[in-house]
Amino acid sequence: MHCTRRELLKTGAAGAVFLTLADCARHAAGISLDAAQREVVGKIAAAMLEGALPPNEPERALALATAVDGFGVAVAGLPPEVQGEVRQLFSLLTFAPTRRFVAGLPPWNDATMQDVSAFLERWRYSNFTMLRGAYDALHQLVMAGWYGNDVAWPRIGYPGPPVLPQNASHFRDPHG
């Protein structure tokens, strides 16, 4: 992709404003998922897991809450630097000006499934590496949060990890 100097300067200035606003909003993000972040993850997970979640509403809501909890567990398992990057991403997605500018979304409680799906597709195929990377991170964390939970396993035909017998001698340490 060819970029003129003027386009580069405009993109750089917009990026600087964007990063400054995101950094200002960063202080509002907690270490664990707060209510606003849970709403964001819930909307994103619902869009990414469309077709994988149970179809009826009570089971679907419970499965989605399980996926959101699993997302939090997945984030907690990341190195502190990466957790910080995830917090910055949440700051970007929960702070109204950056959410609107970068994701093109209305307030999360007003965002439809179509709005969220369109935003995810834009990020997935963006010309900007940062947005593609953010999409990949969200995708991997949502999938880890969902498929890492035994609630999801029956829907994909996975019986779960094998159960080893307590007296399985071939798994014992040969040196001990």
N, C-alpha and C positions, 0 to 999 in steps of 0.2 A: 504494500500500500504506500503510495507516494503522498507526502505531506509537505505543504508549503511552510515557509518560516512563519507566516501570519497564522496559519492553522495551528502550528506547534505552540506559538506564544499564547493563542487563545485557549488551547487545551491545557497548557501549563498553568495559566492564570486560574482557569476554572478548577483545575485539580488542586491548586494551592488553597483556594477558598473552601473547596470541599473538604480537604484534609484539616483545615483550621476549624471548620464547624464541627466535624466529627471529633476532633480532639477536645473541643469545648464540651461536647456532649458526653465524652468518655467518662467523666467523673460521675455521671448519673448511673452508670452500669455497675451492678454488684458482681461479686464473684460467683454466686449461685444464680440460677435463673429466677429473676423476679417476675411479677405478673405480666409486665409488658413484654419481656423476652419470651415468656411461655406462650403468649398470644402470637408473637411472631413465629416461633418454632411450630406452633400448632397449625397456623395457616400454611406455612411452607411445607410441613410434613403432610398435611392433607392433600396438597397439590402434587407433591412428589410421590405419594403412596396411593394415589387414585387407582382403584382397581385391586389393590393389595389389602385394603382395609375391609373389615366386614361390612356388608351392605346395610344391615338394619341399624337404626340410630343408637339404641342403648349400647350395643356391642361396639359400634364404630367409635362412639365418644370415649369409651373405656380404652379401646385399642389406641386411639390417638393420644390420650393422656399417658399411656404406657410408652408410646414412641417419644413423647416429649420428655418424660422422665429418663428414658434411655439415652436421648440426646445429651441431657445433662451429665449422665454417667460417662458417656463417651468424651465429653469435653473435660471432665474432671481427670480423665486418664491421660490427657495431653501434657506435654512439658509446659512449665509456667509461661514461657515466651509465647507459645502458640495459644494458650488460654487467653493471654493478653490481646492477641490478634483477634480472637473470637469476640472478646468483649468490645474491641473497637468496631468490629463488624456490626454487633448489636447496637452500639451507640449510633452508628450510621443509619441503621434501619429503624431505630425508634425515635430519632431526633427528626421532627417534622420537615425542616428545610432540606436536610440531606436525603431523607427518605423520598421526598417528592422529586428532588433534583436527580438523584442517581438511580432510584428504583422506579420512579414514575408512578408511585402508589398513593392513593388517598390514605387517610388514617386506617390503621390495621383493622379496627372494628368495622369499618365500612368497605374494606377490600373484599371483592368477590373471589371465588375460585378462579374465574377467568382472569381477573386482574393479576392475581398472584402467579398463575401459570404463565401469563404473558411476560411478566417481569423476570421470572426464572429463565424463560427461553431467551429473552434479550441478553441476560447475563451469561447464559451458557454459550451463546454464539457471538459474544461481543468481540469487537476488534481490540478491546483493552484487556491486556493480560490480567490486570488486577481484578476486574469484574469476573472474568472466566475463573480465576483462582478462588474468588469468593463463592461463586456458584459451586465449584468442585468441593470446597470445604463444607458448604451447607449440605450438599448431596451426600457426601461420605458420612457426615455426622448423623444425618437423618436415617440413612440406610443402616448404619451401625446401631443407632437407637432402636430401630424397628426390628431388624433381623437378628440382632443380638438378644432379643427377648423371646422366651419360649412361647409367648402368646402368638407370635407370627409363624412359628414352625409348622403347625398343622395345615395352614393355608398353602404352604409350598411343598408339602409332603415330606418334610424333614422330621424324622422320628426323635431327633435330639442326639446328643453325644452318646457314644457307647458307654454302657455301665460295665465296669470291670469287676469280676468276682474278687472278693477279698483274698482269696487264696491263689491268685494267679501267679504261679511260681515263675513263669517266663518273663514277668515284669519286675522281678526283684533284682536288686543290685547284686551282680555276681561277685563283687568284692566284699560284700558285707555280710 
